[in-house]
Amino acid sequence: ARSYEGVEVVETVDNPFRKAGALNQGLEHVGRGSAYLLQMDADTELDERFVEEAVGELEADSELGGVCSRFFAKDTTGLLRLLQAMEYVRYDYIRQLKKGRVSVLSGTGVVLRTTALPAGKPWDEKSLVEDFALTLSLRRRGWKVKAGDRALVYTDTMPTVQSLWRQRLRWLRGT
């Protein structure tokens, strides 16, 4: 990130809370002065129109607290990666059937309305799945959430059965 002009890199300090801690520290650094906040996973690449599409949906519906990505696999070489890519496509098909309704604002890529974020530290540092916890918090406070119609991202898949198993156990325990 440092190689790009105009990019400020913020490193977390004394952060035992992993991703949720880093997100909270990042928000503390940038503040809540902007109307929207982009959150994304480090292994994700945003489609060139992702931000425009997600912000457009937020601006079209003042009750939306966040718009997350429709995510697809970057690399589908090998059976394990292909199976995960198929899983992502199936998830997207279900999202289409539900007209964008999702149970979690996927951390792969999401644009959040800053006024919708809970006060203090929005990302629950005790949760194994901070994106799910934030989604529940937004819903409890009356905000709608959805996956964007054309807000696309491309993300890595787990390269080994062991890493996939660890990820899915974490998701299962966290939700």
N, C-alpha and C positions, 0 to 999 in steps of 0.2 A: 504494500500500500504506500510505503514511503517513496517509492519510485515515481508516483504520480504527482504532477504539479497541483498545488492547491489542496492536497489531502493532509489532514492532521491525524496523526496516529496517537491514540491514547492507550497506554499500557496499564493494566490493572495493578493495584498495589495492595499487598496484604489481603488477598482475596481467597479465602478457603471455600467459597461458594460457587466456584466454577462459572458456568455460563450465566446463571441468574445474577451472581455477584458482579460479573463483568458488565452486564446490561445495566444494572443499577448504578455502577460507577460511571459508565458512559453517559447515562442520562443526567447524573449529577454534574458531569463535566460540561455537557452541551446545554443543559437547562431545558426549560419547557417553553421557550419563547417562540418557537415555530409552531405552525398549525398542525404539522404532521411529523411523525418520526418513522424512519425506515429501520427495520430490524431484519437481519438476514444471517443465515448460517455461513460459516467460513468456507464450507465446501460447495457453495451454491453460486451459480452464475445467473444474473438477472437477464431476462430478455431486454432488448434495448428499449422497449416500450413499457416495461413493468411499472415503473414509478408513475408515468403518465396515466396508465390504465387504472391503477389502484387509487390514485388521488382523484381521478375523474369519478370513480364510483363513490368515494367518500363525499365528494362535493355534491353529488346528485342525491344523497340521502343523509340528512342531518342526524338520523338516529343510528347510523353505523359508527361503531367505535373502532373497527378495524377491518381491513380487507387483506386476506392472505393470498398466497400464490396458488396457482395450479402447478404442481411440480411433476417433473419428468426426469427420468434417469439420463445422465450424461453418457455413460459407457455401458454398453450391453454385451460386451464380449465375455463369453463363458456362461455356463448354465446358471450359476448363482446370481450373477448380475442380470441376466435375462429374466429370471423369475421375479426379481425385485422390480424390474422395469414393468413387467406385466402387472404386478401388484399395484404400482403407481397408476397405471392406466385404468385398472379396475376401480381404484379409489376415485379417480377423476370421473369415470362413468357414473358412479353413485352420486357424486357431487352434482353432476348434470341433472340426474333424475330428481334430486332434492332442490333444484333451482339455486345452487350456490350455498345452501345451508351446510354448515360443517360443525362438528363437535369440538374442533380445536383450530385456532388460528395458527397454522403451521409455521414453525420457526424458520423454515427454509427461506421464506421471504414474506414480510408483512409490513403494511403501512398502517400505523396507528394514529388516531386523532389524539393529540396530546391532552386535550381537555377530558378525554375519556379515561386516561390513565389514573389509577388510584393514587392518592397522596402518598408521600414517603417513597418507599421502595416498591415499585409496581410488580417486579418479578419476585415471586416467593422463593427466597433463598433456601428454604427447607424442602422444596418440592423437587422430585426427580425429573419432572417434566414441566419446566417453567412456562412453556407456551400454553399447556393445558390449564395450569393454575391461573394464568392471566386471563384466558378466555372465560373461565368460570367467574372470575372477579368482575369482568366487564358485564357479563350477562346478569349477575346478581344485582348490579347497579343499574340495570335497565337498558344497556346498550345492545344493539344487534351486531352480529359478526357474520362474515361470509367469505367465501373464496371468490376472487375476482373472475369475471367472465373471460377476460383476455390478459390477465396479469400472470404471465408465465415465467417459470424459472426452471433451471436444469441443475440437478444435484447429484452428488456422488452416491453410489450404492456401497454397501458393505462388501469388502473384497473376500472375506473368509466366512465360513459357517460360524466360527467362534465369535467373530466380531458382530455378525448379524444376530446371533443368539443373545449376546450381552446387550445389544441395543434393544431388542424386543423385550427382554426381561425387564429392563429399566422402564420402558414404555408401559408394560403391563403393571409393574409395581406402582408406577407414578400415577396411573389413571384409575 
